[in-house]
Amino acid sequence: MKSHFALMFCVACGYLATVLPTVSAQSDAELPPAVYLYEGDAPGSEGRSGEQKQVRPGADRVVSNVHRPLIYPYLPKAGTNTGMAVIIAPGGGHRALWSTHEGHVPAKYFAERGITAFVLEYRLAEEPDSPYTVDEHALGDMQRAIRLVRSRAKEWGV
């Protein structure tokens, strides 16, 4: 069973590796409306402010300075929803979030195939002078995102 799962995982990764580079990047204006994980300040972010910073201006959305974690919901078209969902946490070494190619592009791909996808922009632990930790804040943001998706499951069709 493990070898069957491993084979299917490798096939899926190979397929995504060939398809995802052909999907075009989105500008911030084309992103779905953001849903903040917390009303007001996130726990541990009290007194911290500032807008997210675009680390690499251009086609790729690479952000840092995240103090208000959020998700971007990508909903499937009517009639195609499978009821499944995935939360995507883009990488970047906890210094920045490479949101376009590691978040929004895969989310759009999943939504086009009937899977509701959410891109999580979480607090970063390795930014210079960051007060955040991976175990408490980044993980806490993922856990909060899961609770939020579950609480709005009916609305989002999952």
C-alpha positions in Angstrom: 0.0 0.0 0.0 2.9 2.4 0.9 4.5 1.7 -2.5 1.3 2.4 -4.3 0.8 5.7 -2.5 4.4 6.7 -3.2 4.0 5.9 -6.9 0.8 7.9 -7.1 2.4 10.8 -5.3 5.4 10.8 -7.6 3.1 10.7 -10.7 1.1 13.6 -9.3 4.2 15.6 -8.6 5.6 15.0 -12.0 2.3 16.0 -13.6 2.1 19.2 -11.6 5.8 20.0 -12.4 4.9 19.9 -16.1 1.6 21.8 -15.9 2.2 24.5 -13.3 4.9 26.4 -15.1 2.5 27.0 -18.0 0.0 28.7 -15.8 0.4 32.5 -15.9 1.0 34.5 -12.8 -1.6 36.8 -11.3 -1.3 40.4 -10.4 -2.6 41.5 -6.9 -5.6 43.0 -8.6 -6.6 39.5 -9.9 -6.4 37.9 -6.5 -9.6 36.8 -4.8 -10.7 38.8 -1.8 -8.6 38.1 1.3 -10.1 36.7 4.5 -8.2 37.6 7.6 -7.7 34.8 10.2 -8.3 37.1 13.1 -10.5 40.1 13.8 -8.0 42.7 14.6 -4.5 41.8 15.8 -3.4 38.1 15.7 -2.2 36.8 19.1 1.5 37.7 19.5 1.2 40.5 16.9 -0.3 43.1 19.2 1.3 46.5 18.5 2.9 45.3 15.3 1.7 47.0 12.2 2.7 47.8 8.7 1.6 46.6 5.3 3.0 43.5 3.7 6.1 44.3 1.7 6.5 43.2 -1.9 10.0 41.7 -1.8 10.3 41.2 -5.5 8.4 43.6 -7.6 7.2 42.1 -10.8 5.1 39.2 -11.9 5.8 37.0 -8.9 4.1 37.9 -5.6 6.8 37.5 -2.9 5.8 39.1 0.4 7.2 39.7 3.8 6.2 41.7 6.9 3.1 39.6 7.5 1.5 40.7 10.8 -2.2 39.9 9.9 -2.3 36.4 8.6 -4.9 35.7 5.9 -6.2 33.3 3.4 -7.2 33.8 -0.3 -10.1 31.4 -1.2 -10.2 29.9 -4.7 -13.6 28.4 -5.2 -14.4 26.0 -8.0 -17.0 26.9 -10.6 -20.6 25.9 -9.9 -21.2 22.3 -10.8 -17.6 21.3 -10.5 -17.1 21.3 -6.8 -15.9 17.9 -5.4 -16.3 19.0 -1.8 -12.6 18.6 -1.2 -10.3 21.4 0.0 -6.6 22.1 0.5 -4.8 24.9 2.4 -1.6 25.9 0.6 1.2 27.4 2.7 3.8 28.9 0.3 7.4 28.6 1.2 10.3 31.0 1.4 12.4 29.8 4.4 10.2 31.8 6.8 11.8 35.0 5.4 9.3 35.6 2.6 6.3 34.0 1.0 6.7 33.1 -2.7 2.9 33.3 -3.0 2.5 33.3 -6.8 4.2 30.0 -7.9 3.9 28.3 -4.5 0.4 29.4 -3.6 -1.8 31.2 -6.1 -0.9 29.2 -9.2 -1.5 25.8 -7.6 -4.7 27.1 -5.9 -6.0 28.1 -9.3 -5.0 24.7 -10.7 -6.9 22.9 -7.9 -10.0 25.1 -8.2 -10.2 24.5 -12.0 -10.4 20.8 -11.1 -13.2 21.2 -8.5 -11.0 21.3 -5.4 -11.5 24.4 -3.2 -8.1 25.9 -2.4 -6.9 28.4 0.1 -3.6 30.2 0.0 -2.3 31.0 3.5 -0.1 34.0 4.1 1.3 33.4 7.6 3.6 35.2 10.0 7.3 34.7 9.2 9.8 33.5 11.9 13.1 34.1 10.1 12.7 37.7 8.9 15.2 40.1 10.5 14.0 41.2 13.9 11.0 38.9 13.8 9.3 38.2 17.1 7.5 35.2 15.6 8.4 31.5 15.9 7.6 28.6 13.6 6.1 26.5 16.4 3.9 29.1 17.9 3.0 31.7 15.3 3.4 30.0 11.8 1.9 26.8 13.0 -0.8 28.7 14.9 -1.7 30.5 11.8 -2.2 27.2 9.9 -4.3 25.8 12.8 -6.4 28.9 12.8 -6.8 28.7 9.0 -8.0 25.1 9.3 -10.6 26.1 12.0 -11.7 29.0 9.8 -12.2 26.8 6.7 -14.1 24.3 8.8 -16.3 27.0 10.4 -17.3 28.3 6.9 -17.3 24.9 5.2 -20.9 25.1 4.1 -20.4 28.6 2.6 -17.4 27.5 0.7 -18.8 24.1 -0.3 -16.4 21.8 1.6 
